[in-house]
């Protein structure tokens, strides 16, 4: 390669790298959601049960779904109450995620809890 072409490509590379920006990720904090539907869930880590306290909107039914760390749904509780105690005796030790879905199937809240036995 000719020396002048090498210098041209180096300068072109520097110009392109300094003038372009990656637009794949937003800068700054993530936007805050309206409000959390699950006020709290405890104890975490859990041993045999976990309690979910829900801030329910009027005339709104929610479904609680529990997933293993591998992504398999292990529990599905339709029309969950404002305060619900979930028995975990039939689950194995590990990390679990939960999703709270509204009547249309949209995820309104989610989280992670640990099960120790």
DOSEDO-61512 format. One record per residue (C-alpha): residue number from 1; x, y, z. Coordinates in Angstrom, 2 decimals. Example, Ala and Ser with C-alpha at 12.3 -4.5 7.8 and 13.67 -1.06 7.14 Angstrom:
@pos=1 X=12.30 Y=-4.50 Z=7.80
@pos=2 X=13.67 Y=-1.06 Z=7.14
This chain:
@pos=1 X=0.00 Y=0.00 Z=0.00
@pos=2 X=1.24 Y=3.47 Z=-0.83
@pos=3 X=2.19 Y=5.69 Z=2.12
@pos=4 X=-0.20 Y=8.44 Z=1.02
@pos=5 X=-3.14 Y=5.98 Z=0.93
@pos=6 X=-2.23 Y=4.70 Z=4.40
@pos=7 X=-2.27 Y=8.25 Z=5.78
@pos=8 X=-5.58 Y=8.90 Z=4.01
@pos=9 X=-7.20 Y=5.82 Z=5.59
@pos=10 X=-5.85 Y=6.67 Z=9.03
@pos=11 X=-7.21 Y=10.23 Z=8.80
@pos=12 X=-10.53 Y=8.99 Z=7.46
@pos=13 X=-10.81 Y=6.48 Z=10.32
@pos=14 X=-10.07 Y=9.14 Z=12.93
@pos=15 X=-12.65 Y=11.51 Z=11.44
@pos=16 X=-15.34 Y=8.84 Z=11.29
@pos=17 X=-14.67 Y=7.59 Z=14.82
@pos=18 X=-14.77 Y=11.05 Z=16.37
@pos=19 X=-17.85 Y=12.36 Z=14.52
@pos=20 X=-20.24 Y=9.40 Z=14.85
@pos=21 X=-22.01 Y=8.33 Z=18.03
@pos=22 X=-23.68 Y=5.08 Z=18.94
@pos=23 X=-27.44 Y=5.59 Z=19.23
@pos=24 X=-28.25 Y=2.14 Z=20.59
@pos=25 X=-28.47 Y=3.16 Z=24.25
@pos=26 X=-30.02 Y=6.25 Z=25.74
@pos=27 X=-27.80 Y=8.41 Z=27.88
@pos=28 X=-28.88 Y=9.31 Z=31.39
@pos=29 X=-31.33 Y=7.69 Z=33.81
@pos=30 X=-34.16 Y=5.48 Z=32.68
@pos=31 X=-37.63 Y=7.04 Z=32.68
@pos=32 X=-39.56 Y=6.41 Z=35.87
@pos=33 X=-42.78 Y=4.41 Z=35.59
@pos=34 X=-46.06 Y=5.83 Z=36.89
@pos=35 X=-46.11 Y=3.82 Z=40.08
@pos=36 X=-45.25 Y=0.35 Z=41.28
@pos=37 X=-48.19 Y=-2.00 Z=41.65
@pos=38 X=-46.34 Y=-4.36 Z=44.00
@pos=39 X=-45.79 Y=-2.21 Z=47.10
@pos=40 X=-43.52 Y=-4.81 Z=48.67
@pos=41 X=-42.73 Y=-8.49 Z=48.77
@pos=42 X=-41.11 Y=-10.12 Z=51.77
@pos=43 X=-39.23 Y=-11.97 Z=53.21
@pos=44 X=-36.45 Y=-11.92 Z=50.67
@pos=45 X=-34.69 Y=-14.34 Z=50.74
@pos=46 X=-37.70 Y=-16.56 Z=51.39
@pos=47 X=-37.71 Y=-20.02 Z=52.99
@pos=48 X=-41.21 Y=-21.49 Z=52.67
@pos=49 X=-43.47 Y=-18.57 Z=51.68
@pos=50 X=-43.37 Y=-15.03 Z=50.33
@pos=51 X=-45.96 Y=-12.29 Z=50.82
@pos=52 X=-46.90 Y=-9.87 Z=48.02
@pos=53 X=-48.66 Y=-6.61 Z=48.87
@pos=54 X=-50.40 Y=-5.10 Z=45.86
@pos=55 X=-51.49 Y=-1.49 Z=45.31
@pos=56 X=-54.53 Y=-2.40 Z=43.23
@pos=57 X=-56.32 Y=0.00 Z=40.93
@pos=58 X=-60.14 Y=-0.07 Z=41.19
@pos=59 X=-61.83 Y=-2.76 Z=39.09
@pos=60 X=-58.48 Y=-4.17 Z=37.96
@pos=61 X=-57.56 Y=-7.85 Z=38.20
@pos=62 X=-53.93 Y=-8.92 Z=38.21
@pos=63 X=-52.24 Y=-12.24 Z=37.48
@pos=64 X=-49.04 Y=-13.19 Z=39.31
@pos=65 X=-46.62 Y=-15.39 Z=37.39
@pos=66 X=-43.49 Y=-16.93 Z=38.93
@pos=67 X=-40.59 Y=-18.00 Z=36.71
@pos=68 X=-37.52 Y=-20.06 Z=37.51
@pos=69 X=-34.09 Y=-18.63 Z=36.77
@pos=70 X=-34.11 Y=-20.65 Z=33.54
@pos=71 X=-37.29 Y=-18.87 Z=32.38
@pos=72 X=-39.79 Y=-21.68 Z=32.96
@pos=73 X=-43.13 Y=-20.60 Z=34.44
@pos=74 X=-43.57 Y=-22.51 Z=37.70
@pos=75 X=-46.66 Y=-20.79 Z=39.13
@pos=76 X=-49.59 Y=-18.84 Z=37.69
@pos=77 X=-52.01 Y=-17.20 Z=40.12
@pos=78 X=-54.96 Y=-15.42 Z=38.44
@pos=79 X=-56.86 Y=-12.62 Z=40.17
@pos=80 X=-54.40 Y=-12.10 Z=43.02
@pos=81 X=-55.63 Y=-10.44 Z=46.22
@pos=82 X=-54.30 Y=-7.18 Z=47.71
@pos=83 X=-52.19 Y=-9.20 Z=50.14
@pos=84 X=-51.24 Y=-12.66 Z=48.93
@pos=85 X=-49.11 Y=-15.31 Z=50.66
@pos=86 X=-47.47 Y=-17.62 Z=48.16
@pos=87 X=-46.49 Y=-21.09 Z=49.35
@pos=88 X=-43.02 Y=-22.01 Z=48.04
@pos=89 X=-42.71 Y=-25.50 Z=49.54
@pos=90 X=-42.97 Y=-27.21 Z=46.14
@pos=91 X=-40.17 Y=-25.15 Z=44.57
@pos=92 X=-36.44 Y=-25.79 Z=44.63
@pos=93 X=-33.84 Y=-23.47 Z=46.09
@pos=94 X=-32.66 Y=-20.71 Z=43.75
@pos=95 X=-33.52 Y=-17.38 Z=42.15
@pos=96 X=-37.02 Y=-16.71 Z=40.85
@pos=97 X=-38.57 Y=-13.80 Z=39.01
@pos=98 X=-42.15 Y=-12.65 Z=39.21
@pos=99 X=-44.32 Y=-10.71 Z=36.80
@pos=100 X=-47.59 Y=-9.03 Z=37.67
@pos=101 X=-49.82 Y=-8.70 Z=34.61
@pos=102 X=-53.02 Y=-6.72 Z=34.20
@pos=103 X=-56.17 Y=-7.97 Z=32.45
@pos=104 X=-54.82 Y=-7.11 Z=29.00
@pos=105 X=-51.62 Y=-9.10 Z=29.62
@pos=106 X=-49.25 Y=-6.15 Z=29.99
@pos=107 X=-46.53 Y=-6.55 Z=32.63
@pos=108 X=-47.19 Y=-3.88 Z=35.25
@pos=109 X=-44.47 Y=-4.89 Z=37.70
@pos=110 X=-41.72 Y=-7.45 Z=38.08
@pos=111 X=-38.93 Y=-8.40 Z=40.45
@pos=112 X=-36.56 Y=-11.10 Z=41.69
@pos=113 X=-36.55 Y=-13.06 Z=44.91
@pos=114 X=-34.35 Y=-15.78 Z=46.32
@pos=115 X=-35.57 Y=-19.05 Z=47.79
@pos=116 X=-33.38 Y=-20.66 Z=50.46
@pos=117 X=-34.25 Y=-24.05 Z=51.88
